[in-house]
Amino acid sequence: MHGDRATGVGLLALLYGVSGLLCAVGALWPMHPHSPVALLAVLAVVGVGASALLWLRRADLPDPGVHLALGTVSALVGALAWQSVTAAGVVGLGPAMVAVGVFTGHFLPPRAARTHVALLLTWATAGAVASVPAGLAAPWLTTVTTVVVLSEAQLRMSAQLRHAAGTDPLTGVANRRSWGAEAARDLAHAQRSGEPLTVAVLDLDHFKAVNDEDGHSAGDDLLRSLALAWSRELRGADLLGRHGGDEFVLCLPGTDAAAGRELLARLHAVHPASWSVGTATVRPGDTVDDLLRRADAELYRAKRARTA
């Protein structure tokens, strides 16, 4: 699940709560003599109850729970469509369907989001086909098209925003915030599995002189070309980030100290710029900050030894 889990599950709880209240209104004041009052009453209870449960678990609800909640919404929408007695009642489910589609597009990875939208449309269309009203084809096709288009638009915009928010605009590598978040996930996996993991801090030598003598544009060009050269040499699982100024960080999953030194030697060979490095390999109980502190200390020991 992308983004802040508490916010996402909180919004899902709100969706359930509002839907439950609207079902309660429909049960208490039916809009048609043959409205499915009993079903609306049941859905009102389910909606309000699920909303309360989701709100209480908003900070720690696991991904399977999120998928179950979304799948349940799809099934309930299908049941309402099936029991609707007017075309307006079926098409009136459109806003709820759009809300589900936009939610999945913002908070779920693309494959999961599209799967949920397909499930929603399958349940809803099956219910609409089985319902009583006639003359439903044209407005239902419009509703389905709207859900698909808005869901896909949200999915693409959210992906672009996440990429922009997590990328250093100068070099195109991960920025400090996104690197730290991804490194924390890699570290958690390494600690669960017992696999090695190495973090490196890389700092350019004499970078200030480049800016002073050749201008800041030359310094920017150097950072860009160096990040590009390193990125081409790294493996798919390796994570390069810009930590600030002329300092970069590397997270190397599945890499012990010896393998880390071999990789760094290859990075030295792909670009003529001079830089210093410090590394730290994971120990039991380490955090990302612990690894960075040890790597940073080693980096400055190396710099002092070079100038001694």
C-alpha positions as CSV (number, residue, x, y, z in Angstrom):
1,M,0.0,0.0,0.0
2,H,1.4,3.4,-1.0
3,G,1.5,6.4,1.2
4,D,0.7,6.8,4.8
5,R,-1.2,3.7,5.9
6,A,-3.2,5.4,8.6
7,T,-4.5,8.0,6.1
8,G,-5.4,5.4,3.5
9,V,-7.2,3.1,5.8
10,G,-8.9,6.1,7.5
11,L,-10.3,7.2,4.1
12,L,-11.5,3.6,3.5
13,A,-13.2,3.8,6.9
14,L,-14.8,7.1,5.8
15,L,-16.0,5.5,2.6
16,Y,-17.6,2.6,4.5
17,G,-19.1,5.0,7.1
18,V,-20.7,7.4,4.5
19,S,-22.0,4.5,2.5
20,G,-23.5,2.9,5.6
21,L,-25.2,6.2,6.5
22,L,-26.6,6.6,3.0
23,C,-28.0,3.0,3.2
24,A,-29.6,3.9,6.5
25,V,-31.3,6.9,5.0
26,G,-32.5,4.8,2.1
27,A,-33.9,2.2,4.5
28,L,-35.7,4.8,6.7
29,W,-37.0,6.9,3.8
30,P,-37.4,4.6,0.7
31,M,-37.4,6.4,-2.6
32,H,-39.6,3.7,-4.2
33,P,-42.3,1.4,-2.9
34,H,-40.2,-1.6,-3.9
35,S,-36.9,-0.4,-2.6
36,P,-34.8,-3.2,-1.0
37,V,-35.4,-1.8,2.6
38,A,-34.1,-5.0,4.3
39,L,-30.9,-5.1,2.3
40,L,-30.3,-1.4,2.9
41,A,-30.7,-1.9,6.6
42,V,-28.3,-4.7,6.7
43,L,-25.8,-2.7,4.6
44,A,-26.2,0.2,6.9
45,V,-25.2,-1.9,9.9
46,V,-22.3,-3.5,7.9
47,G,-21.1,-0.1,6.7
48,V,-21.0,1.6,10.0
49,G,-19.5,-1.4,11.8
50,A,-16.8,-1.9,9.2
51,S,-16.1,1.8,9.3
52,A,-15.5,1.7,13.1
53,L,-13.3,-1.4,12.8
54,L,-11.2,0.1,10.0
55,W,-10.8,3.3,11.9
56,L,-9.5,1.5,15.0
57,R,-7.1,-0.5,12.9
58,R,-6.1,2.3,10.6
59,A,-2.4,2.4,11.7
60,D,-1.7,-1.3,11.5
61,L,-4.2,-2.9,9.2
62,P,-2.1,-5.3,7.0
63,D,-2.4,-5.3,3.2
64,P,-4.6,-8.4,3.1
65,G,-7.1,-6.6,5.3
66,V,-7.2,-3.6,2.9
67,H,-7.8,-5.9,-0.1
68,L,-10.5,-7.7,1.8
69,A,-12.2,-4.4,2.6
70,L,-12.1,-3.3,-1.0
71,G,-13.3,-6.6,-2.3
72,T,-16.2,-6.5,0.1
73,V,-17.2,-3.0,-1.1
74,S,-17.3,-4.4,-4.7
75,A,-19.5,-7.3,-3.7
76,L,-21.9,-5.0,-1.8
77,V,-22.1,-2.6,-4.8
78,G,-23.0,-5.6,-6.9
79,A,-25.7,-6.7,-4.4
80,L,-27.2,-3.2,-4.4
81,A,-27.2,-3.0,-8.2
82,W,-29.0,-6.4,-8.4
83,Q,-31.7,-5.3,-6.0
84,S,-32.3,-1.9,-7.4
85,V,-35.7,-1.4,-8.9
86,T,-35.0,1.7,-11.1
87,A,-32.3,2.6,-13.6
88,A,-31.6,5.7,-11.6
89,G,-30.9,3.5,-8.5
90,V,-28.4,1.4,-10.4
91,V,-26.6,4.3,-12.0
92,G,-26.7,6.1,-8.6
93,L,-24.1,3.7,-7.5
94,G,-21.6,5.4,-9.8
95,P,-20.2,7.9,-7.3
96,A,-19.4,5.0,-4.9
97,M,-17.7,3.1,-7.7
98,V,-15.7,6.2,-8.7
99,A,-14.6,6.6,-5.1
100,V,-13.3,3.0,-4.9
101,G,-11.5,3.4,-8.2
102,V,-9.8,6.7,-7.2
103,F,-8.9,5.2,-3.8
104,T,-7.2,2.2,-5.5
105,G,-5.4,4.4,-8.0
106,H,-3.9,6.5,-5.3
107,F,-3.0,4.0,-2.6
108,L,-2.4,0.6,-4.4
109,P,0.3,-0.5,-6.8
110,P,-0.8,-0.5,-10.5
111,R,-1.5,-4.3,-10.8
112,A,-3.5,-4.4,-7.5
113,A,-5.4,-1.2,-8.4
114,R,-6.5,-2.5,-11.8
115,T,-7.4,-5.8,-10.4
116,H,-9.7,-4.2,-7.8
117,V,-11.3,-2.0,-10.5
118,A,-11.9,-5.0,-12.7
119,L,-13.5,-6.9,-9.7
120,L,-15.7,-3.9,-8.9
121,L,-16.9,-3.6,-12.5
122,T,-17.5,-7.3,-12.7
123,W,-19.6,-7.4,-9.6
124,A,-21.5,-4.2,-10.4
125,T,-22.2,-5.2,-14.0
126,A,-23.4,-8.6,-13.0
127,G,-25.8,-7.0,-10.5
128,A,-26.9,-4.4,-13.1
129,V,-27.6,-7.2,-15.7
130,A,-29.6,-9.2,-13.2
131,S,-31.6,-6.2,-12.0
132,V,-35.2,-5.4,-13.0
133,P,-34.9,-1.9,-14.6
134,A,-35.0,-1.6,-18.4
135,G,-33.2,1.0,-20.5
136,L,-30.1,0.6,-18.4
137,A,-27.5,-0.1,-21.1
138,A,-26.5,3.4,-22.2
139,P,-26.3,5.0,-18.8
140,W,-24.5,2.0,-17.3
141,L,-21.9,2.1,-20.1
142,T,-21.3,5.7,-19.3
143,T,-20.9,4.9,-15.6
144,V,-18.4,2.1,-16.3
145,T,-16.4,4.2,-18.7
146,T,-16.2,7.0,-16.2
147,V,-15.0,4.7,-13.4
148,V,-12.3,3.2,-15.7
149,V,-11.1,6.6,-17.0
150,L,-11.0,8.3,-13.6
151,S,-9.3,5.3,-11.9
152,E,-6.6,5.1,-14.6
153,A,-6.0,8.9,-14.5
154,Q,-5.6,8.8,-10.7
155,L,-3.3,5.8,-11.0
156,R,-1.0,7.6,-13.5
157,M,-1.0,11.0,-11.7
158,S,-0.2,9.3,-8.3
159,A,2.7,7.4,-9.9
160,Q,4.1,10.6,-11.3
161,L,3.7,12.4,-8.0
162,R,5.4,9.6,-6.1
163,H,8.3,9.5,-8.5
164,A,8.7,13.3,-8.4
165,A,8.5,13.3,-4.6
166,G,11.1,10.6,-4.2
167,T,13.6,11.7,-6.8
168,D,16.5,14.1,-6.6
169,P,15.7,16.7,-9.3
170,L,19.4,17.2,-10.3
171,T,20.7,13.7,-10.6
172,G,17.5,11.6,-11.0
173,V,18.5,9.2,-8.2
174,A,16.5,8.7,-5.0
175,N,16.4,11.7,-2.7
176,R,17.2,11.5,1.0
177,R,13.7,10.8,2.2
178,S,12.8,8.0,-0.3
179,W,16.3,6.4,0.0
180,G,15.9,6.2,3.7
181,A,12.4,4.6,3.4
182,E,13.5,2.0,0.9
183,A,16.7,1.3,2.8
184,A,14.7,0.7,5.9
185,R,12.6,-1.9,4.0
186,D,15.7,-3.6,2.7
187,L,17.2,-3.6,6.2
188,A,14.1,-5.1,7.7
189,H,14.2,-7.9,5.1
190,A,17.9,-8.5,5.8
191,Q,17.3,-8.8,9.5
192,R,14.4,-11.2,9.0
193,S,16.2,-13.4,6.5
194,G,19.7,-13.2,7.9
195,E,21.1,-12.0,4.5
196,P,23.9,-9.5,4.5
197,L,23.4,-5.8,3.7
198,T,26.0,-3.1,3.2
199,V,25.5,0.7,3.2
200,A,28.1,3.0,1.7
201,V,28.5,6.8,2.0
202,L,30.3,8.4,-1.0
203,D,31.7,11.9,-0.9
204,L,33.4,13.7,-3.8
205,D,36.9,15.0,-3.2
206,H,37.6,18.7,-3.9
207,F,34.1,19.4,-5.1
208,K,34.1,22.9,-3.7
209,A,37.1,23.6,-5.9
210,V,35.1,22.5,-9.0
211,N,32.4,25.0,-8.1
212,D,34.8,27.8,-7.3
213,E,37.0,27.4,-10.4
214,D,34.6,26.2,-13.1
215,G,31.2,27.4,-11.8
216,H,28.2,25.7,-10.2
217,S,27.0,24.5,-13.6
218,A,30.2,22.4,-13.9
219,G,29.6,21.0,-10.4
220,D,26.0,20.1,-11.4
221,D,27.3,18.4,-14.5
222,L,29.8,16.4,-12.5
223,L,27.1,15.2,-10.1
224,R,24.8,14.2,-12.9
225,S,27.4,12.4,-14.9
226,L,28.7,10.6,-11.8
227,A,25.2,9.5,-10.8
228,L,24.6,8.2,-14.3
229,A,27.8,6.3,-14.5
230,W,27.3,4.7,-11.1
231,S,23.6,3.8,-11.9
232,R,24.7,1.9,-15.1
233,E,27.1,-0.2,-13.0
234,L,24.8,-1.0,-10.1
235,R,22.5,-4.1,-9.9
236,G,18.8,-3.8,-10.0
237,A,18.4,-4.3,-6.3
238,D,21.0,-1.7,-5.4
239,L,19.7,1.7,-4.3
240,L,21.6,4.9,-5.0
241,G,20.6,8.1,-3.4
242,R,21.8,11.7,-3.1
243,H,22.2,12.5,0.6
244,G,22.9,16.1,0.1
245,G,25.4,18.4,-1.6
246,D,28.2,16.2,-3.0
247,E,27.4,13.2,-0.8
248,F,25.7,10.0,-2.1
249,V,24.6,6.9,-0.3
250,L,24.3,3.3,-1.4
251,C,22.2,0.5,0.0
252,L,23.5,-2.9,-1.2
253,P,21.1,-5.8,-0.3
254,G,22.6,-9.3,-0.2
255,T,26.1,-7.8,-0.1
256,D,28.7,-8.4,2.6
257,A,31.7,-6.3,3.3
258,A,34.0,-8.1,0.7
259,A,31.4,-8.0,-2.1
260,G,30.8,-4.3,-1.2
261,R,34.5,-3.5,-1.7
262,E,34.4,-5.2,-5.1
263,L,31.4,-3.2,-6.2
264,L,32.9,0.0,-5.1
265,A,36.1,-0.7,-7.0
266,R,34.0,-1.1,-10.1
267,L,32.4,2.2,-9.4
268,H,35.8,3.9,-9.1
269,A,36.7,2.6,-12.5
270,V,33.6,3.9,-14.4
271,H,34.3,7.7,-13.8
272,P,37.5,9.7,-13.5
273,A,36.1,11.9,-10.6
274,S,37.9,11.4,-7.3
275,W,35.7,10.4,-4.3
276,S,36.0,8.8,-0.9
277,V,33.8,6.2,0.7
278,G,32.9,4.6,4.0
279,T,30.9,1.4,4.4
280,A,29.0,-0.4,7.1
281,T,27.6,-3.9,7.1
282,V,24.5,-4.8,9.0
283,R,24.8,-6.1,12.6
284,P,22.0,-7.5,14.7
285,G,19.7,-4.7,16.0
286,D,21.0,-2.1,13.5
287,T,18.9,0.8,12.2
288,V,19.6,2.7,9.0
289,D,20.9,5.6,11.1
290,D,23.3,3.2,12.8
291,L,24.7,2.0,9.5
292,L,25.0,5.6,8.2
293,R,26.8,6.7,11.3
294,R,29.4,3.9,11.0
295,A,29.8,4.4,7.3
296,D,30.2,8.2,7.8
297,A,32.8,7.7,10.5
298,E,34.8,5.4,8.2
299,L,34.5,7.9,5.4
300,Y,36.1,10.7,7.4
301,R,38.8,8.4,8.7
302,A,39.7,7.7,5.1
303,K,39.7,11.4,4.3
304,R,41.9,12.2,7.2
305,A,44.3,9.4,6.4
306,R,44.6,10.7,2.8
307,T,45.4,14.2,3.9
308,A,47.8,13.2,6.8
